[in-house]
Amino acid sequence: MSDKPEKFIDENGLRLDGRRVDEIRPMKMEIGVLSRADGSCYLEWGKNKVLAAVYGPRELHPRRLQKADSALIRYRYNMAAFSVEDRIRPGPSRRSIEISKVSREAFEPVVLTHLYPGAVIDVFAEVLQADAGTRTAAINAACMALADAGIPMKGLVSACAVGKVDGQLVLDLNKPEDNYGDADIPMAMTSDGEITLVQMDGDVTPEEFKQAIEMCKEGCRQIMELQKETLKNKFTKLEDVEISDDEEEVDVSALVESTLEPSGDDVEGEEESEDKSDDDADQEEEVEDAGEDSVDEPGPESEDDEDEDLDSVESHSDFEAVEMVEDFEESFTDVDEEDATEDEDDEEKA
């Protein structure tokens, strides 16, 4: 742990990192970073690095934990063992359990849980690198992950903290201000200005507390603008990709049509060739018709010729049959005569 600085705010009204008292640290968000989660977000806020993931809505087990009229939100805040300079013990602690509870309650007013009775929505916030304000950073990342997962919500939730150093209120504490400051007031708000989370560590007057709320509202407004811008950028890119794909298809089809369109000379040549082909086709059809007429519709002379041929064939076949029968009878008579002569010769010899 670094030593406590002598002054947190210099004579020019600038803090240790060069910010003014009402400025937040630079923030960068990216959604859809985990492919296996229904929604995810990676957030860098100053030196804080947080990864949030959402799974669900899905069926809750064991069933005895299910709610008949709404979904159950489970929020798990955890700091990695390597997230701080002095390695911390891995696993849940009293602090992480407390932050998980209050963060879950910060989302309950905006998430439409009644649409998913008996289901559960699991939210995991993992702090990879800590530099003060990790609970508010996790809430901002978790809200973006819920939006990325398509969970119905009344609006976005943004969180920021106000602290007191050198007797003056400052927005979005950094690590030295958080460690050695006089007070720390983390808050979470909806887009309508409704406060869904407020905690305080330290002492402030009622007037300072009211001022802290106004400063926190301004900080949450700036964060919410960044959240909206991040969501718009993602869906705008998707729309641009779809539109560009359509334009490419149109250009390709136009190019194909232009390449297939013939020129004027080609059109005339094609018309002449079509006329010639039509004439040839007509001539071929005439020849085919003539051949069909000669074959299918014979004239009277051809019919008489066919009858004569048939009569000749029939007469020829009858003549051949008669000759065959006569030859067969003659063969039998010849055999009988031979047998008779043989019998006469035998009788004479006897």
WOURWO-V589193 format. One record per residue. N is the residue number from 1. NEAR is the number of other C-alpha atoms within 12 Angstrom. Layout:
BEGIN
n near
N NEAR
N NEAR
END
This chain:
BEGIN
n near
1 13
2 11
3 11
4 16
5 19
6 15
7 20
8 35
9 26
10 19
11 10
12 12
13 20
14 17
15 31
16 25
17 23
18 18
19 23
20 23
21 34
22 30
23 31
24 33
25 33
26 21
27 29
28 26
29 38
30 33
31 39
32 30
33 25
34 20
35 15
36 13
37 26
38 29
39 35
40 39
41 41
42 38
43 42
44 30
45 37
46 27
47 26
48 35
49 36
50 45
51 43
52 46
53 42
54 40
55 34
56 32
57 32
58 21
59 23
60 25
61 14
62 11
63 14
64 12
65 18
66 22
67 22
68 18
69 15
70 23
71 29
72 35
73 42
74 34
75 36
76 35
77 39
78 36
79 36
80 27
81 20
82 18
83 24
84 23
85 15
86 13
87 13
88 16
89 15
90 16
91 16
92 19
93 18
94 12
95 17
96 27
97 20
98 19
99 31
100 34
101 23
102 29
103 43
104 34
105 25
106 37
107 42
108 33
109 27
110 30
111 30
112 24
113 28
114 23
115 20
116 25
117 23
118 26
119 29
120 32
121 42
122 33
123 41
124 37
125 43
126 39
127 39
128 28
129 31
130 35
131 31
132 35
133 40
134 46
135 48
136 48
137 51
138 52
139 54
140 51
141 51
142 51
143 53
144 50
145 43
146 44
147 38
148 37
149 32
150 23
151 36
152 25
153 24
154 20
155 26
156 41
157 49
158 45
159 51
160 51
161 47
162 49
163 45
164 38
165 34
166 21
167 19
168 29
169 39
170 44
171 40
172 51
173 46
174 38
175 31
176 28
177 38
178 31
179 25
180 26
181 32
182 26
183 32
184 37
185 38
186 46
187 43
188 46
189 41
190 33
191 27
192 19
193 24
194 25
195 28
196 28
197 34
198 29
199 29
200 21
201 21
202 20
203 20
204 25
205 17
206 10
207 12
208 22
209 29
210 16
211 23
212 35
213 35
214 25
215 31
216 43
217 34
218 29
219 36
220 40
221 27
222 29
223 41
224 33
225 22
226 28
227 38
228 28
229 19
230 28
231 28
232 20
233 17
234 22
235 18
236 15
237 14
238 14
239 14
240 15
241 14
242 14
243 14
244 14
245 14
246 14
247 14
248 14
249 14
250 14
251 14
252 14
253 14
254 14
255 13
256 13
257 12
258 12
259 11
260 12
261 13
262 15
263 12
264 10
265 11
266 14
267 14
268 13
269 15
270 16
271 15
272 14
273 15
274 15
275 14
276 14
277 16
278 15
279 14
280 14
281 15
282 14
283 14
284 14
285 15
286 14
287 14
288 15
289 15
290 15
291 14
292 13
293 13
294 13
295 13
296 12
297 14
298 16
299 13
300 10
301 11
302 15
303 14
304 13
305 14
306 15
307 14
308 15
309 14
310 14
311 14
312 14
313 14
314 14
315 14
316 15
317 14
318 14
319 14
320 14
321 14
322 14
323 14
324 14
325 14
326 14
327 14
328 14
329 14
330 14
331 14
332 14
333 14
334 14
335 14
336 14
337 14
338 14
339 14
340 14
341 14
342 14
343 14
344 13
345 12
346 11
347 10
348 9
349 8
350 7
END
